Amino acid sequence: MRSNYKRIGDYVTQIKLKNTDDSISSLKGININKHFMPSVANINGTDLSKYKVVKKNQLAFNPMHVGRDEVLPISMFEDDEPIIVSPAYVVFEVKDEEELLTTYLMMWCRRSEFDRNAWFMTDNSVRGGFSWADFCDMELPVPSIEKQREIVREYNVVNDRISLNEQLTQKIEDTAQAIYKQWFVDFEFPLSKEYAQSIGKPELEGKPYKSSGGEMEFCEQLNQEIPESWEHMTLAKCTHYLSRGLAPKYTEENGCLVLNQKCIRNSSINFELARRHDFTQKKTLDERYLELNDVVVNSTGRGTLGRVAVVKHLPEKTIVDTHVTILRPNNELIPNYFWFNICSREDEIENLAEGSTGQTELNKDYLEELSILKPSDFVQREFDRLVKPILRKLILIEKKTPKIFELKSILLQRLSKV
């Protein structure tokens, strides 16, 4: 009921504690997903005594760019050790946890309706600023403290499930990456009976290739020794195309998700962050439909450029926007080997960018000339056979994740009805 709605400012107080003794050096910012993250700002020579301190269970928000991004970057700090944030940030805390739970307030601030209201309240500046007074004037439903605790408990159960899935995903990916490194970086792949016989050394069956005396030869293009009979090729040769080029035309009847830079992180794709095409926009899009085993690369911007992920499943028809490049492997390489190779080289790919700060973009010509190691077909097939069961587990987790996020969204929506 609307009668339950109260002014946020009645329950919070602003904190203006500064890092005056310079004792805290951990500088963080808040992203549009409402999480604290290490700051990308260069603080060499910066006077950190003017920066604001954030302690456990306090909240902070960045009042800048709300009008531009249509999101208020706000987050609750949960670690024991305090951090510092930009002097432009607003830091605050709940006055009395027996009246309003900090976690409950943060749940409210995660709702899309909250961001929409914040956007409506921004000023007319170019950046679309949002003030502390604006925040205080916003309202939220405040049920009994017992009801708040019940809501938070339900929300935490879902969050814990998401966190567990993320941990499982990370362990699975780490296992697969360790296998890739053993086989194609250290060249210590175990020799099968067939491979040992094919190189005329049946006595090496079951032993690691390089340390067991497997034949190596120097590859000038890769500037390293590689197993005998393995080859070098360029990225252009092992992909059907490397493009953000022409798109198939589509209408409202065959509309789809649009994958953007925010969706690609930690070698995976978060389809929950994909936007839907606004069919009211009458313009031609230069985007492509994704296929399974495509590798997507963030190709512009600062901080996200060079991030790589593979399309292991598609919840529905999806295209990419102009900031994402698609790499589609051809039959020169087995897909699982191809994407492990690309995903392990994010830093190298990022270095192929050119342009001014904030306007950097991957150079397509440089990217096409990226050197790729082509193992023997036999080793690729053996690697594929080994990692497929591991990747199936990863795909199962990723397919379940949208349902969990959907439940999380439902819990947030229910807040308006308490």
Phi, psi and omega in degrees: 000144183297336179296340178282347184287132180233157177287128181302322182300339179285348185243356184232160177223141183283143179246129182237036179286126180253160182277056191297328181268006178058028185277344182247127182244355181281099182263128180228159174239183179234127181271175184287352174271005175068045175230144172291143179214154176303136181289143177267001182289144175279112184256011177299123181079004182276139177280102184279356181291342180270353183281153185271144181266137175238126180252172182304137179071008170267161179242158177214152173218154178261111185282354182274151171068011180297320178294328180282314186269347182060028178217139172264109178290103183224144181205155176260130182272127188243357181276161182283320183278128181293159178232176173238152178229169181305146176301339180283344181287157174252126180247138181205172178213161177284137183292314187219113181291349177276353177250320180216121178285135179301319180296322178296317178299318180294325175301315180299322182286350178270353182286143179296328178295326177297313179297321180296318178294321178298320179297319178298332185269359182291159182277187185266011179290166181301321182279340182072065185288160182221129188257168175299320179297321177299315181297315181297330181280350177287158184239158174211154177287135181237090177284185177299157181297328177295318178294321177300316180296321178297317180296316181295321178299314178299317181296320182293327177300315179293317179298321179296323178295319177296316180297318179297318178299320179296320179294317178297317179300316181297318180295319179295315180295320179297320179297314180295319179294325178295321177295316179301315181298316180300319185279317194242001173246311178273345181057039179250035177295141181289135182280122175283169179300316182295318182291318180300319179291325183293334179260009175077021180226070182299338180291347181271003182307129178084353182263155178292139191299298190294312183289348178264010177090020177299142185295131179238152176218150184280132177251114183297319182296323179268349179058043179197166174278140178226160179302144180302138179083354173280159188233169172249142172212166177266162180299323181299328183284335185252015174233147177296318175199164183224094197204158163238038194277217189300144183248153169289147178280143178217159183238183181300329182291330179241036179294171188200179175283155176239113181281131179235183184301324183296338184284342188255116182199142177053041177064018179225169182244127175259099182290345178294336182268357178287143179266164173261145180295133177275105185285358175281345178278117182268078179212158178275132180260140177258067186229162183234154173286140177277153174232159176302142181078359171296145172253129181250141184230129172291120191250000177218169171095175181247135178092325181250348183299134178093351177296140187231144175209162179246146178274098181269336173205158180234114179294332176193181181302130187220141172239173176247153175274183188286356179263003183236131178258141177258130171246117183247112184293142175261197186278007176290327182228147175288132187310315182298322176293316182303310186285332173296320179299311182291318182294338180274004188233035182301316181296318179297319180292321179300325180289353178272005182278159175213161181122175181281166179304131180084346181237020182292147182211142177298134176278115185301320181296316178297317183296319180296333181269004179302130183284135179234133175276127177254104177290171176297151180302323182297314181293321177300317181294321178294319177297316180299317179298324182287319187270344182303313178298325179294316182289331177299321177297320180296317181295320179300318179295316183293329179289329179282333186303315179303324179295322179291319178294327177296318177296320177299317179297321179297318179298321179292321180294326181293344181301327183289350184249006182284000000 
